[in-house]
C-alpha cells in the first residue's frame, strides 16, 4: 500500500508529511516519512519503520480542530497474489507532553 497524501494540519500549521515541509518553511526530518528501501515510494512499511515524531501539539482551544489526513492506494506493480484480498488498517496515535 502506497501513501499518496499525508498531512497534519490545524489553523497554525499545514505539514506535508511526505516532504516534512510546513507551508514554505524548511523541511523538518522528524515530520517526514523516509523512503527506507529507496524504491521511490512511501509505503505503510516506511510509515511503521519511520514514524512521525515531534509534530506540533494538537490545538486544544475551543472551536479549533487538528486534522490528520492520509490517502493510500494499492501498488499497481503488485502481482496477482493479492486479488480478492481484504485490507484492514488500524492506526494507533501516541500523544506525549
Residue pairs with C-beta under 8 A, 6 or more apart in sequence:
1 43
1 44
1 72
1 73
1 74
1 75
1 87
2 41
2 42
2 43
2 72
2 73
2 74
2 75
3 18
3 33
3 42
3 43
3 44
3 46
3 47
3 70
3 71
3 72
4 71
4 72
4 73
5 18
5 69
5 70
5 71
6 16
6 17
6 18
6 33
6 42
6 47
6 69
6 70
6 71
7 14
7 15
7 16
7 17
7 67
7 68
7 69
7 70
8 15
8 17
8 31
8 52
8 55
8 56
8 66
8 67
8 68
9 15
9 66
9 67
9 69
10 58
10 59
10 64
10 65
10 66
10 67
11 59
11 64
12 56
12 59
13 22
13 23
13 56
14 22
14 23
15 21
15 22
15 28
15 31
15 55
15 56
16 22
17 31
17 32
17 33
17 52
18 32
18 33
18 42
19 27
19 32
20 27
20 28
20 29
20 30
20 31
20 32
21 27
21 28
22 28
22 31
28 54
30 52
30 53
30 54
30 55
31 52
31 54
31 55
32 52
33 42
33 46
33 47
33 50
33 52
34 46
34 50
35 41
35 42
35 46
36 45
36 46
36 49
36 50
37 45
37 46
41 75
43 75
44 72
44 89
58 66
58 95
59 65
59 66
68 93
72 89
74 82
74 87
